[in-house]
Amino acid sequence: MPNLKSIFIPFINRSTVFSYFLTLVFLSALYLVHIQKNLLFLVLVLLLCSCLFLIRNKKSEQLVLGMLSGIATIVIAYYLYQLVSTFTDIVEWDFLAFYVYGKAGADGLAFYDPTSFTNILTTIHLPFSAGSDFNASIIQVGVCYPPTTMLLLAPLGYLDLETANVVWRLFVLSFLIIDMVLIYRIYKLNQSKWIQALIVIVLTMILPGSSTTMALSQTNFFLLFFLLLIYKDPDNWKAGIFLALAIVVKPIAAVWGIYFLINRKWKPIFSSVITGILLVLITVIWFGFDNFLTFFTSPPTSRIPGDVFIETINQSMNAVFSRISIQLGFNSLFSYINWIVLSVSIILLLLTCIASRRLNTANPKAAFLIFLPLSLLIYPGCLMHYAVLLLPLFFSMILIKDRTNLVFLTVFLMVLSLSSFAVSFIILLVFITYAFLGIPIFTKFKELKAFQG
């Protein structure tokens, strides 16, 4: 059994203690003056990336340990404060929407028929009045997800509102922790287990998408869980099962499945199809064939208000192009925006598929990761906090411990502070450029020079 001294020996160092308290005081001051969230993220990114550059020199390890510990302390304290202060609050977006959907499924209602939701709020006994936006986007639309997603949401409907809220929040928090543990086990970022754990905690938790996912009680951490399992071994037949389950959480995961098709990964394709069929059968048995069929005969997307697809939080290509055309006064262009987005999406999809085929020979994981930024661009419902799905890519870059890759990572994270659309577009272009130039991605600079001859 290791004694306490052997466990905490990495922290018994003057440099570690000094850098810890200096970082702690600096970040505490920024929080106290209520610095803008984007600027705060930018500061945290620069501190983290500075640590990643310094850690390449073993002499700086104690200094980095203190800095990372200071960042982690502040970020964890912030999460705990937010969690404790709002734990029992019923948030309209997005928990209440999930609960209303779940209630419709549990009560055996026709959940793609808006009339089924007319009186549903009166049976829930809300502590507040739902807003007009909620009424327009949820009550007047019905469930906006595919039928299989109700397998995840319907269990909420069997609980009362307060109990469901607590269970769901614990569920979201649990998956945040599980995801960090999984990342720690998949990526060997540093010889020091303390530093490796701190890097995982800091990068995962400082992302604005992570804190927003917690605040909205969103499902991104569930999706990230399956994404990490796919990434761990994308050629294994189990990856197909994880893909099918990921699609249940959010349809955006279907874009990742293109990797298996264009690279002829038949075992994952077969297991994904079988799992998908089983999930559809369970859905039909549980909710009835009429509910399943209505999703196709009366799609909810035809009832969703148009402004949902152009609001700022939506960072899909469709939303960004629409906002730009409106801001520039190109009203005539706006009427053709769907065709423009479709054309650009097809071009990006073709380029991504070709790039993935090229990357697959040298690095199958890179060939899979290229579909992450693509999915964030072409999925019309992609919101700002979906950027947490880029974490496997960011950790893959850290894993190399190369100056060039760390510079790219720093730039990507800085751009992310401004726009998840912009960072997804830039990352995709970098991937495609590397693939078409025949340059192995996620490669150390010295190895890259040797490769180029």
Secondary structure, DSSP 8 states (H G I E B T S, - for coil): ---HHHHHGGG--HHHHHHHHHHHHHHHHHHHTT--HHHHHHHHHHHHHHHHHHTTSGGGHHHHHHHHHHHHHHHHHHHHHHHHHHTT---IIIIIHHHHHHHHHHTT--TT-GGGGTTHHHHHT-SS---HHHIIIIITT---S-GGGHHHHHHHHTS-HHHHHHHHHHHHHHHHHHHHHHHHHH----SSHHHHHHHHHHHHHHSHHHHHHHHHT-SHHHHHHHHHHHHH-TTSTHHHHHHHHHHHH-GGGGGGGHHHHHTT-HHHHHHHHHHHHHHHHHHHHHH-HHHHHHHHHS-GGGTS-GGGGTSTTB-SHHHHHHHHHHHTT-HHHHTTHHHHHHHHHHHHHHHHHHHHHHHHHH-HHHHHHTHHHHHHHH-TT-BGGGGGGGHHHHHHHHHH--HHHHHHHHHHHHHHTT-HHHHHHHHHHHHHHHHHTT--SS--HHHHHHHT-
